[in-house]
Amino acid sequence: MTAVAADPTAEATPESGVSVGVVTFPGTLDDRDAARAVRLAGANPVNLWHADSTLSGVDAVILPGGFSYGDYLRCGAIAGFAPIMESVVAAANAGMPVLGICNGFQILCESRLLPGALIRNDHQHFICRDQDLVVENANTAWTSDYEQGQTIRIPLKNGEGGFVATDEVLDELESTGRVVFRYQGFNPNGSLRDIAGITNEAGNVVGLMPHPEHAVEAGFGPESGGGIDGQGFFSSAVRTLVAKG
């Protein structure tokens, strides 16, 4: 049930040689948490700004959670047109690992890197809880350190986390193994078919609503389950990139 442990000494001296860009939009809350998770996985986090036009040579990109541009229109709708997203979309289409967490997931859908959309929770309230997820696909760039069928527990916090898509898209996601995570025990937002996260056809782009970056250190994540079930996201990407050389 526990993800691969990250080397705690990696924070000071990332030894993998891997650089992971963490994008900050106006309103982003969790960029520092994502950067710390990257360090703990043994990689070097690189701060990227929404107005940047390049990715500064990074090997992977994380779109963290929080908000972006006030999330007017729809969550992530304006951020999908941010200057840096042109480079993110091009790199993702070329195979670069890209992870979208919460608002980052919404941005990936608005950018058409992932299908579907995230809408207001069916109960119309913000929700914050420790959430159990089942790993449905352990063959993506961000989940290879997990086992298919494994249950992990990581924090979830959102008001607009209900994943929706047409039946045709949902059937395609299911039939092609692109549902990466499914809510277990309790569906916190009314997501169709209990879907918590999905991937693109190539498996290099993953988006999910819960927050793995808040479950990478014992004592700071969920109290039960060890609190470090989110580590596998970041160690998976580092391992994938190191293997590619």
Salt bridges, closest charged atoms under 4 A:
GLU11 OE2 - ARG36 NH1 2.41
ASP30 OD1 - LYS157 NZ 3.18
ASP30 OD2 - HIS211 ND1 3.50
ASP30 OD1 - HIS214 NE2 3.37
ASP33 OD2 - HIS214 ND1 3.51
GLU110 OE1 - ARG74 NH2 2.77
ASP132 OD1 - ARG153 NE 2.64
GLU136 OE2 - ARG182 NE 3.04
ASP145 OD1 - ARG239 NE 2.88
GLU160 OE2 - ARG120 NH1 2.98
ASP171 OD1 - ARG193 NH2 2.73
GLU172 OE2 - ARG178 NH1 3.81
GLU174 OE1 - ARG182 NH2 3.04
GLU174 OE2 - ARG193 NH1 3.90
GLU213 OE2 - HIS211 ND1 2.72
GLU213 OE2 - HIS214 NE2 3.59
GLU217 OE2 - ARG36 NH2 2.70
